[in-house]
Amino acid sequence: MRIAVITGASSGLGVEFLMETVKQFPELDEIWLIARRMDRLEKLSSMYSHPKCVPLPMDLSSEESYQELERLLNEKSAEVRLLINNAGFGKLGNLVDSELHSQMSMVDLNCRGLTAMTCVCLKHMSRGACIVNTCSIASFAPNPRLTVYSATKAYVLSFTKSLREELKPLGIGCTCVCPGPMKTEFLEVALITPGSSSTFDTLPYCDPAIVAKKTLIAARKGRCVYTNKFFYKLYRVIAKVVPHSLVMKISKA
């Protein structure tokens, strides 16, 4: 049975990834949707009957979730053709003022969760399969007031690049998408509201539907990194050649 696995599937970019997966991967038998909110997942699943969407409510900060996923993959003899690691969140604010649990949870989900999902699913992938990791423009340079978030996304970017090289001999692709801000639930969770950040108030916003569509196209072409909008492509180059001590003056959230 050929499947796709999408985490963070219940809202925002995850929903757009689902719609594009249905369009771009018609050969799939099932799409497994992973998030914590069962009601959202069931509603999404009811929208698509072919391929069959399977809601899997899981907390990706819990090790039991990965054990259960491994059990299901073995039970169904599933072949993972596409893994989209989209689950993640950020929090705006200076670290000294932040609550410990939220910062640690960010590391757990954005880094440990993505790594665990990849390790579990890789054992069920073969030539022609691909992994998509949702990263961020925050990975290009440190972002004061998003210190932990940008550090976790730098991990995702480095993880993707290195894993891609490891998987080349196996014919498995690995791509990360680094979008700018999008009008999704991410902003609400991150406590980013009008006036809370001059940077977010002035940056151009990306369209989640376009990001999802072009990311999957890039993944099928074997690209390593996809960045939406010329503005952010330019920022990516600047962050490579300009000292980060200077870049942080413009990247501060």
C-alpha positions in Angstrom: 0.0 0.0 0.0 1.5 3.3 -1.1 0.9 6.2 1.4 1.8 9.8 2.2 2.3 10.9 5.8 1.6 14.6 6.6 2.2 16.0 10.1 0.7 19.3 11.3 -2.1 18.5 8.9 -5.0 20.1 10.7 -4.6 23.7 9.7 -2.6 26.3 7.6 0.1 25.0 5.4 -0.7 21.4 6.4 -4.1 21.7 4.8 -2.6 23.1 1.6 -0.1 20.3 1.5 -3.0 17.8 1.7 -4.8 19.4 -1.2 -1.7 19.5 -3.3 -0.7 15.9 -2.4 -4.1 14.7 -3.7 -3.5 16.6 -7.0 0.2 15.8 -7.5 0.3 12.2 -6.2 -2.7 10.4 -7.7 -0.9 7.1 -7.4 -1.3 7.0 -3.6 -3.6 4.6 -1.9 -3.9 6.5 1.4 -2.8 9.8 3.0 -2.2 9.6 6.7 -3.0 12.9 8.5 -1.3 13.5 11.8 -2.1 16.2 14.3 -3.5 16.5 17.8 -7.0 17.7 16.9 -9.1 14.7 15.9 -12.2 16.9 15.0 -10.1 18.8 12.4 -8.6 15.7 11.0 -12.0 14.0 10.6 -13.4 17.0 8.8 -10.5 17.1 6.4 -10.7 13.3 5.8 -14.4 13.6 4.9 -13.5 16.0 2.1 -11.5 13.4 0.2 -12.5 9.9 -0.6 -9.8 9.1 -3.2 -7.2 8.6 -2.1 -8.5 7.7 1.3 -7.5 10.1 4.0 -6.8 8.4 7.4 -6.9 10.7 10.5 -4.3 9.8 13.1 -4.5 12.0 16.2 -1.0 12.0 17.7 1.1 14.2 20.0 4.5 14.3 18.3 6.1 15.3 21.6 5.3 11.8 23.0 7.5 8.8 22.2 4.4 6.6 22.3 3.2 8.3 19.1 6.2 7.0 17.2 5.8 3.6 18.6 2.2 3.6 17.4 3.1 4.9 14.0 5.7 2.2 13.6 3.1 -0.4 14.6 0.6 0.9 12.0 3.2 1.0 9.2 4.1 -2.6 9.9 0.5 -3.7 10.3 -0.5 -2.2 7.0 2.7 -3.2 5.1 2.8 0.5 4.1 5.2 2.0 1.6 5.8 5.6 2.4 6.1 7.5 -0.9 5.9 11.0 0.6 6.6 12.3 4.1 5.8 15.9 4.9 7.2 17.0 8.2 5.0 20.1 8.7 4.3 20.1 12.5 6.0 22.9 14.4 5.4 26.3 16.1 7.2 29.4 17.3 6.9 31.9 20.1 7.7 35.6 19.8 9.6 37.3 22.7 12.9 37.7 24.4 14.1 34.5 26.0 14.5 36.0 29.4 10.8 36.8 29.5 9.7 33.4 28.1 8.1 30.5 29.8 10.3 27.4 30.0 7.8 24.9 28.9 6.9 26.6 25.7 10.6 26.9 24.7 11.3 23.3 25.5 8.2 22.2 23.6 9.4 24.1 20.6 12.6 22.2 20.6 10.8 18.9 21.1 8.4 19.3 18.3 10.4 21.2 15.7 13.6 19.2 16.1 13.0 15.9 18.0 9.6 15.3 16.5 10.8 15.9 12.9 13.8 13.7 13.5 11.7 10.9 15.0 9.1 11.0 12.2 11.9 10.8 9.6 13.6 7.9 11.3 10.4 5.9 11.6 9.2 6.5 8.0 12.6 6.1 6.3 12.5 2.3 7.1 9.4 2.2 4.9 10.7 4.2 2.0 12.3 3.1 -1.2 13.7 4.6 -4.5 11.5 7.4 -5.8 10.1 8.4 -2.4 10.7 11.9 -1.0 10.7 13.8 2.3 9.6 17.4 2.6 10.6 19.3 5.8 8.9 22.6 6.6 11.6 25.1 7.5 11.6 28.9 7.5 13.4 32.0 6.3 14.3 32.1 10.0 16.8 29.3 9.4 19.0 31.6 7.2 20.3 33.7 10.2 19.6 34.0 13.9 16.4 36.0 14.7 16.4 37.9 18.0 13.0 37.6 19.7 12.6 34.3 17.9 15.8 32.9 19.2 14.8 29.3 19.9 12.5 29.1 16.9 15.2 30.3 14.5 17.7 27.9 16.1 15.3 24.9 15.6 14.8 25.9 12.0 18.5 26.1 11.4 18.6 22.5 12.7 15.9 21.5 10.1 17.8 23.2 7.3 21.1 21.5 8.2 19.4 18.1 8.8 17.7 18.3 5.4 20.9 19.1 3.5 22.9 16.3 5.2 20.2 13.7 5.0 19.7 14.5 1.3 23.3 13.5 0.6 23.0 10.3 2.7 19.9 9.3 0.7 21.2 10.0 -2.8 22.5 6.5 -3.3 19.1 5.1 -2.3 17.2 7.3 -4.7 15.1 9.0 -1.9 14.7 12.8 -2.1 14.8 15.3 0.7 13.7 18.9 0.3 13.0 21.7 2.8 10.8 24.7 2.2 11.7 28.0 3.7 8.8 30.3 3.4 8.4 33.8 4.8 5.4 34.6 7.1 2.0 33.4 6.1 -1.4 34.3 7.4 -2.1 31.0 9.3 -2.6 29.9 12.9 1.1 30.1 13.3 0.9 33.8 14.0 -1.7 33.4 16.7 0.2 30.6 18.4 3.4 32.6 18.1 1.7 35.7 19.7 2.4 37.7 16.6 -0.3 40.4 16.3 -0.4 43.7 14.5 2.0 46.0 16.4 3.8 43.2 18.2 6.6 43.1 15.7 7.6 45.9 13.2 9.3 43.2 11.1 6.2 41.1 10.7 4.2 44.2 10.1 6.3 45.2 7.1 7.4 41.9 5.6 5.6 40.6 2.4 3.5 37.5 3.2 3.5 34.3 1.3 0.4 32.5 0.1 0.2 29.0 1.7 -1.5 27.5 -1.3 1.3 28.6 -3.6 4.0 27.5 -1.2 2.5 24.0 -0.9 2.1 23.6 -4.7 5.6 24.8 -5.6 7.2 22.9 -2.7 5.9 19.6 -4.0 6.9 20.4 -7.5 10.4 21.2 -6.2 10.5 18.0 -4.3 9.6 15.9 -7.3 12.4 17.7 -9.2 14.9 16.7 -6.5 15.5 20.2 -5.2 17.2 20.6 -1.8 15.8 24.0 -0.7 12.7 25.9 -2.0 12.1 29.5 -1.0 9.0 31.4 -2.1 9.2 35.0 -3.4 12.2 36.8 -4.9 12.4 39.0 -1.7 13.2 35.9 0.4 15.4 34.3 -2.2 17.5 37.5 -2.0 17.5 37.4 1.8 18.8 33.9 1.6 21.8 35.0 -0.5 22.4 38.0 1.8 22.4 35.8 4.9 25.1 33.6 3.3 27.5 36.4 2.4 26.9 39.1 5.1 28.1 38.5 8.7 25.2 37.5 10.9 26.1 40.2 13.4 24.9 42.6 10.7 22.0 40.5 9.3 20.5 40.3 12.8 19.9 44.0 12.8 17.3 43.4 10.0 16.2 39.9 11.1 15.2 40.9 14.6 11.5 40.1 15.0 
